[in-house]
Amino acid sequence: MGVSLVEHDIEKDRQKGEEMMAKSGSRGVPVVDIEGVIIRGFSPDAMRDAIERKRRE
């Protein structure tokens, strides 16, 4: 889809784990942050929709 991806290992980076909790409100993974749109769990349709929405903004 022509987007950049940054992956964080929350087991190795405590600060990123805390950031994930603050954004998602849970410890479940994955958490995907698409320019402020938070998606909990793996949902290709939700990710595609968020990317398309952000492109239109």
HELIX and SHEET records of a PDB file:
HELIX    1   1 ARG A   14  SER A   24  1                                  11    
HELIX    2   2 PRO A   44  ARG A   56  1                                  13    
SHEET    1   A 2 VAL A  31  ILE A  34  0                                        
SHEET    2   A 2 VAL A  37  ARG A  40 -1                                        
END                                                                             
